[in-house]
Amino acid sequence: MKTVKTTAEYTIFQRKDDRYAVRNNKRKAINGDAKVEILIKEGLMTKPEPKPAEPEAAEESAEGEASSES
């Protein structure tokens, strides 16, 4: 692994598969939401935008229910 950035609280590494690993000062891995927050703060990752709901699927199900009620 290649060291990308070292701070007083943690070290960020880039793995061979181009993903990131984060370890604290005690060499324990940081995972989950804490890891995502660190990577976003350091600019190595962007926050994913939520996918918009598909209005077509909702309309089709409403039409299907209306025709089955008749």
C-alpha positions as CSV (number, residue, x, y, z in Angstrom):
1,M,0.0,0.0,0.0
2,K,1.1,3.5,-0.8
3,T,0.8,6.2,1.8
4,V,-1.3,9.1,0.6
5,K,-1.6,11.4,3.6
6,T,-0.5,11.3,7.3
7,T,-2.1,13.4,10.0
8,A,-1.9,13.5,13.8
9,E,-5.0,11.3,14.1
10,Y,-4.8,8.9,11.1
11,T,-2.9,7.7,8.0
12,I,-4.6,7.2,4.6
13,F,-3.2,4.5,2.3
14,Q,-4.0,3.7,-1.4
15,R,-4.4,0.0,-2.1
16,K,-3.3,-1.7,-5.3
17,D,-6.9,-1.8,-6.4
18,D,-7.1,2.0,-6.1
19,R,-9.3,2.0,-3.1
20,Y,-8.3,3.6,0.2
21,A,-7.6,2.3,3.7
22,V,-7.5,4.4,6.8
23,R,-5.7,3.6,10.0
24,N,-5.5,5.5,13.3
25,N,-2.3,6.2,15.3
26,K,-2.6,2.8,17.0
27,R,-2.5,1.1,13.6
28,K,-6.2,0.0,13.9
29,A,-8.3,0.2,10.8
30,I,-11.0,2.9,10.6
31,N,-14.1,1.7,8.7
32,G,-17.7,2.6,7.9
33,D,-19.1,6.1,8.2
34,A,-15.9,7.4,9.9
35,K,-13.8,6.3,7.0
36,V,-16.2,7.9,4.5
37,E,-16.2,11.2,6.4
38,I,-12.4,11.3,6.5
39,L,-12.0,10.5,2.7
40,I,-14.6,13.2,1.9
41,K,-12.9,15.7,4.2
42,E,-9.5,15.0,2.5
43,G,-11.0,15.3,-1.0
44,L,-10.3,11.8,-2.0
45,M,-13.9,10.9,-2.4
46,T,-17.0,12.8,-3.3
47,K,-20.3,12.4,-1.5
48,P,-22.7,10.3,-3.7
49,E,-25.9,12.0,-4.7
50,P,-29.1,10.1,-4.1
51,K,-30.8,8.6,-7.1
52,P,-34.0,10.4,-8.1
53,A,-37.1,8.4,-7.7
54,E,-38.5,7.0,-10.9
55,P,-42.0,8.6,-11.4
56,E,-42.8,6.2,-14.3
57,A,-42.8,3.2,-12.0
58,A,-45.2,4.9,-9.6
59,E,-47.5,5.9,-12.4
60,E,-47.6,2.4,-13.9
61,S,-48.5,0.8,-10.5
62,A,-51.3,3.4,-10.0
63,E,-52.7,2.6,-13.5
64,G,-52.5,-1.1,-12.9
65,E,-54.4,-0.8,-9.6
66,A,-57.1,1.4,-11.3
67,S,-57.7,-1.1,-14.1
68,S,-57.9,-4.1,-11.7
69,E,-60.5,-2.4,-9.6
70,S,-62.9,-2.0,-12.5
